[in-house]
Amino acid sequence: MENDMLKDLFNQKRYEDVIDLLKSLFCGLYEEMLIYKNVSYDEDKSDYTTLAALVRKNYPQFLDNFSLMQATSANPDNTYLDYINVLLSTYMFFKKEYKNSSEENKYDEDIEFID
């Protein structure tokens, strides 16, 4: 159903609405990711920004992805389509990779080495 909504909004060139819908999808994914890590959060205050900050903290291997999303949204040379593309690809990547413990453990080893 959400895919149909995305397609309809996209076909209507309602790009800001597409971005808002994608961010709501991210909220659901972020909640899933936090539950996977047993991270508690205040569900009453769980908006996109708050959840994204918690995910950044608990999934340091994805910091580059968050930086790319932020840079794409802030760059005035990028279009809505550029930002939507980055959001979609990042969402699919997070959905596929957040349970991949080997990548997480590799990052944790790097952190231990630095300390």
C-alpha positions in Angstrom: 0.0 0.0 0.0 2.8 2.4 0.9 4.5 1.6 -2.4 1.3 2.5 -4.2 1.1 5.8 -2.3 4.7 6.6 -3.2 4.1 5.9 -6.9 0.9 8.0 -6.9 2.6 10.9 -5.2 5.6 10.6 -7.4 3.5 10.5 -10.6 1.7 13.7 -9.3 5.1 15.3 -8.8 4.3 15.9 -5.2 7.9 15.4 -4.2 7.7 17.0 -0.7 4.9 14.5 0.1 7.1 11.7 -1.2 9.9 12.7 1.1 7.5 13.0 4.0 6.2 9.5 3.3 9.7 8.1 3.0 10.7 9.7 6.3 7.6 8.0 8.0 8.8 4.7 6.5 12.3 5.4 7.9 10.7 5.9 11.4 9.2 2.4 11.2 12.6 1.0 10.1 14.4 3.0 12.8 12.1 1.6 15.5 12.7 -1.9 14.2 16.5 -1.3 14.2 16.4 0.0 17.8 14.2 -2.9 19.0 16.7 -5.3 17.4 19.5 -3.7 19.5 17.3 -3.6 22.6 17.6 0.2 22.7 14.8 1.9 24.7 13.3 5.2 23.5 10.3 7.3 24.3 7.7 6.3 21.9 5.7 9.5 22.5 8.7 11.6 21.3 9.8 9.3 18.5 9.9 11.6 15.5 12.2 11.2 12.5 15.0 13.3 13.9 15.0 11.7 17.3 15.0 8.2 16.0 17.7 9.0 13.4 19.9 10.3 16.2 19.4 7.1 18.2 20.1 4.9 15.2 23.3 6.9 14.3 24.5 6.3 17.9 23.7 2.6 17.9 24.8 1.8 14.3 28.1 3.6 13.8 28.8 1.6 10.7 26.1 3.7 9.0 27.4 7.1 9.7 28.5 7.7 6.1 25.0 6.9 5.0 23.5 9.5 7.3 26.1 12.0 6.2 25.2 11.4 2.6 21.5 11.9 3.3 22.1 15.1 5.1 24.5 16.5 2.5 22.1 15.6 -0.3 19.2 17.4 1.4 21.3 20.5 2.2 22.9 20.9 -1.2 21.0 23.5 -3.2 22.3 22.1 -6.5 20.4 18.8 -5.8 16.9 18.3 -6.9 14.0 16.6 -5.1 14.7 13.6 -7.2 18.3 13.4 -6.1 17.2 13.5 -2.5 14.5 10.9 -3.0 16.9 8.6 -4.8 19.3 8.8 -1.8 16.5 8.2 0.7 15.3 5.2 -1.2 18.7 3.6 -1.7 19.6 4.3 2.0 16.3 2.8 3.2 16.8 -0.4 1.2 20.5 -0.6 2.3 19.5 -0.2 6.0 16.7 -2.7 5.7 19.0 -5.3 4.2 22.1 -4.7 6.3 21.2 -3.7 9.8 21.2 -7.3 11.1 24.5 -8.0 9.5 26.6 -8.5 12.7 29.9 -9.2 10.9 30.0 -5.6 9.6 29.1 -4.3 13.1 31.7 -6.4 14.8 34.3 -5.2 12.3 33.5 -1.6 13.2 33.5 -2.4 17.0 37.0 -3.9 16.6 38.2 -0.6 14.9 36.8 1.3 17.9 38.6 -0.9 20.4 41.8 -0.4 18.5 41.5 3.3 18.7 40.8 3.3 22.4 
